[in-house]
Amino acid sequence: MSAGTDRNHWSRWTVAVTGINARPENPGPGCAVARCLCEAGGFRGRVVGLGYETLDAGLYHREDLDGGYLLPYPAAGSEALMERLDEVLDRDRIDAIIPGLDAELPNFIALQATLARRGVRMLLPGRAELRRRDKDRLPALCARAGVATPRVRQVSDARFFGRCTRADEGGWAYPLVVKGVFYDAFVVHDADEAARRFAQIARDWGYPVLVQSHVAGEEVNLTALGDGSGALIGPVMMRKQAVTDKGKAWAGVAIDDRDLLAAGERLMQALAWKGPLELEMLRDAEGTLHLIEINPRFPAWIYLSHGVGRNLPAALLALMHGVAAADLPLAAPRPGVSFIRHARELIVGMDDIVSVSLHGATLPRRGAVAPRARLLA
């Protein structure tokens, strides 16, 4: 049966994506993932958004998403998430979920087998692989992969920053980077500034807070897929050209960087990663690449992958469907293609906002697919 007539082919799936906020200074990747899928050649399915706040833009972005549903915050745990997803599955057919936020990955990993029994596909790393790329474990990972990375330390007391330059505290030198385990990173130049940022991150994201050596240099990123074999599938590389106050890419250009590619291959081999990921690296004045972070998801700039001819969200669905990595339709990416992010207003009817506020879901769109329960009846 051809993909055009087989409802179970990935090109006909209903795909749910998370991370659908669109804050200009720090957007999630969900809306860009949805855009990639909607513009992928041959995709005739639906994309729905899974949000956490009533004003998450992806809930109302009907150009690329067919409405959406609210989820409990990740801190509520996997049982609360599963209870809500069961409610969603009673209303809508969901064939695959693409998580887009670091903090929610442990819950989705815990539910992977349960969701698979309900016919919902995901491609995610295991708990051990997720933990190995945590920010405080990067030095150990990079030592195995032969990749440079700044040293990092967990900090639980802001008084550390007043004595960190002493030899018995490690001889840290300002500027430093103070960062959260999941989100936010700030370059600080003295103990007072460090203590303020420490308190801010602890208030917003909890403990531990991390301190990392600062590396000055050119920011380059790589995004790709893994199938668990250690292979780096479909890498797309980018150099940042403009950033927001939080250091997120506001403009970038696709590049062909052999050193970055080689580092990505070694890291993927060391991790045996499954699913999407992003490597954030800095090239210092001597030309050495330093790994800053590994994000266990697509980046917010993932639409560039479609722009260079290598649509990774569509390739991810094909992997979920069982297509071998060697058979994925991934053309060679075109270096020199640039992106510039911009913000725009969505006009949203009050009835949709009321529906999300009261019922946790947008109003049904005309022509929506029948709920799973009726499809199985």
TAVEN-V964661 format. One record per residue. D_CENTER is the distance of its C-alpha to the mean C-alpha in Angstrom with 1 decimal. Layout:
# TAVEN-V964661
D_CENTER
D_CENTER
This chain:
# TAVEN-V964661
33.8
31.9
28.3
29.9
31.8
29.7
27.7
25.9
24.6
20.9
21.9
23.4
20.8
19.5
15.8
14.0
10.5
9.1
7.6
10.7
12.1
13.3
14.7
16.0
15.5
11.9
10.3
7.3
5.9
8.1
11.3
10.6
9.6
12.8
14.7
14.1
15.4
18.3
19.4
19.2
22.8
24.2
21.6
23.7
21.7
20.2
16.8
16.7
14.4
13.9
14.1
15.3
17.7
20.5
19.6
16.1
16.8
15.1
17.8
20.4
19.2
21.6
21.4
18.2
17.8
20.7
20.5
18.6
18.9
18.3
17.1
18.3
16.3
14.7
17.7
20.0
19.1
18.7
22.2
21.7
18.5
20.5
23.4
21.5
20.0
23.6
24.7
22.2
23.4
26.9
26.3
24.1
23.4
19.8
19.6
15.9
12.7
9.1
7.1
4.1
5.2
6.5
9.9
10.2
9.6
13.3
14.7
13.2
14.4
17.7
18.1
17.3
21.1
22.2
20.0
21.1
24.7
24.0
22.9
19.2
17.2
13.9
13.0
11.7
12.9
15.9
16.3
18.0
15.4
12.7
15.5
16.5
13.5
13.9
15.0
18.6
18.8
17.8
21.5
22.5
19.9
20.7
24.4
24.1
22.3
24.6
22.0
22.8
20.8
22.1
23.7
22.1
23.8
23.3
25.4
26.8
29.7
29.7
33.1
31.5
30.8
34.6
35.5
32.6
34.6
37.3
37.7
37.7
34.2
32.8
34.0
30.7
31.3
30.0
27.7
25.1
21.4
20.9
17.4
15.9
14.5
11.2
11.6
14.2
16.3
19.8
22.4
25.7
29.2
31.5
31.8
32.1
28.9
27.1
28.6
27.5
23.9
24.1
25.5
22.9
19.9
22.0
22.9
19.4
17.4
20.3
21.4
21.2
20.7
20.3
22.4
21.7
24.1
23.5
23.3
24.4
23.5
21.6
17.8
16.4
13.0
12.4
9.8
11.3
11.8
13.9
16.5
17.6
20.5
19.3
19.2
16.7
16.3
16.1
15.1
14.6
15.4
15.6
17.7
17.1
20.2
19.6
17.4
17.4
19.1
15.9
15.4
12.7
13.7
16.1
17.7
17.3
19.2
18.5
20.4
22.0
22.0
23.7
23.2
19.4
19.5
21.8
19.7
16.7
19.1
20.6
17.4
16.3
19.9
20.0
16.9
17.7
14.0
13.3
10.4
7.7
6.9
7.5
10.8
12.1
15.9
19.1
22.4
25.4
28.8
30.0
27.3
25.6
21.8
20.2
16.8
15.4
12.0
9.8
6.2
5.9
3.1
3.9
4.9
7.0
9.8
9.2
12.5
14.2
13.9
16.2
18.3
19.2
20.0
17.4
15.3
12.5
11.4
15.2
15.6
13.2
15.5
18.5
17.4
17.2
20.6
22.1
22.4
22.9
20.7
23.9
24.5
21.2
22.3
20.4
22.5
22.8
20.5
22.6
22.5
23.5
21.6
20.2
18.0
18.9
16.9
19.2
19.6
21.9
23.4
23.1
26.4
26.1
29.1
30.1
30.5
26.8
25.9
28.7
27.5
24.0
25.8
28.4
26.9
23.1
22.9
23.7
27.0
27.3
27.2
30.3
30.1
27.2
27.1
29.2
27.7
27.3
30.4
32.6
31.2
32.2
35.5
